Amino acid sequence: MTLEKQFDRVMEEAYYLAGKQVDYWANYFIRSLRQKGGLVTAKRMLVPQRGGTAQAGFQRLVDAGRPDLAIEHRVLEERFRTLFTPSELAEAQRRVDALPKHAIRKPVPPEANHPETLAETRTYEEGAVRRVLVSVYERDPAARSACLRKHGVLCAVCEMNFEERYGEIGEGFIHVHHKKPLAACRGDYQLNPEKDLVPVCPNCHAMLHTSDPPLSVEELKAAMDKRATD
């Protein structure tokens, strides 16, 4: 398989990963990929934007806490660098270097992992402030109700139902998780409870937050499936 064909495959894999893990189905991207190939598509996407602003797709992935799924990271892989000009590589690197620190995933130690427990009135460091913003959405009764009307009370990861496990004391009990935490930091963000919130049990909620930005539901499910087959 030629290097260009390998790049086509990697680009298509990135499309499906973004769709499955952060619900971002880049329709224009996949049409271009299938009509013109990955290399032409990537080169077009690497044309600098006026004013140095990020492309909408790149920003969507940043807001979801998954900039690692962006094509810029694929372009910068050592095996593919020869496909691009120095100016294209420089533009990809500029975008990656410009990522805000809070968008770069880092592990969260167990003693700091307490979803839904931060108080909104207290002052925290920058990263924690963003968690408080997320907690506000997760605790909003109207947003929570809209989420549960759409998705029910089964954990989206492990499918646990608290009423089935514990009887009537577990009726209606479930956490909700915000799938796009970094989007909440933008002034133009509008929450869609049916799409942006998902029911999860406390255990799975904590495991999603073992990284900051959090893991996606699909990533955690894949980790559980892998563990079950090991």
CORKA-V835483 format. One record per pair of residues at least 12 apart in sequence whose ideal C-beta (glycine too) atoms are under 6 Angstrom apart, sorted by sequence separation. I is the first residue (numbers start at 1). J is the second residue. If there is no record, write none. Layout:
i=I j=J
i=I j=J
This chain:
i=58 j=70
i=120 j=132
i=208 j=220
i=118 j=131
i=207 j=220
i=118 j=132
i=15 j=30
i=76 j=92
i=180 j=196
i=75 j=92
i=118 j=135
i=179 j=196
i=116 j=135
i=178 j=197
i=179 j=198
i=72 j=92
i=153 j=174
i=176 j=197
i=177 j=198
i=11 j=33
i=72 j=95
i=176 j=199
i=177 j=200
i=72 j=96
i=102 j=127
i=174 j=199
i=175 j=200
i=45 j=71
i=11 j=38
i=175 j=202
i=102 j=130
i=177 j=205
i=8 j=37
i=42 j=71
i=147 j=176
i=8 j=38
i=175 j=205
i=7 j=38
i=26 j=57
i=177 j=208
i=182 j=213
i=7 j=39
i=67 j=99
i=144 j=176
i=181 j=213
i=42 j=75
i=4 j=39
i=24 j=60
i=67 j=103
i=138 j=176
i=138 j=178
i=62 j=103
i=137 j=178
i=160 j=201
i=22 j=64
i=46 j=88
i=156 j=198
i=48 j=91
i=156 j=199
i=157 j=200
i=22 j=66
i=39 j=83
i=134 j=178
i=150 j=194
i=156 j=200
i=46 j=91
i=155 j=200
i=147 j=193
i=153 j=199
i=155 j=201
i=158 j=204
i=134 j=181
i=146 j=193
i=157 j=204
i=151 j=199
i=155 j=204
i=134 j=184
i=143 j=193
i=147 j=197
i=18 j=69
i=133 j=184
i=17 j=69
i=137 j=191
i=14 j=69
i=130 j=185
i=157 j=217
i=156 j=217
i=157 j=220
i=10 j=74
i=157 j=221
i=7 j=80
i=103 j=182
i=115 j=205
i=113 j=206
i=115 j=209
i=113 j=209
i=108 j=209
i=108 j=210
i=107 j=211
i=108 j=212
i=105 j=211
i=106 j=212
i=105 j=213
i=64 j=180
i=63 j=180
i=65 j=182
i=63 j=182
i=63 j=183
i=65 j=213
i=22 j=216
i=21 j=216
i=21 j=218
i=20 j=218
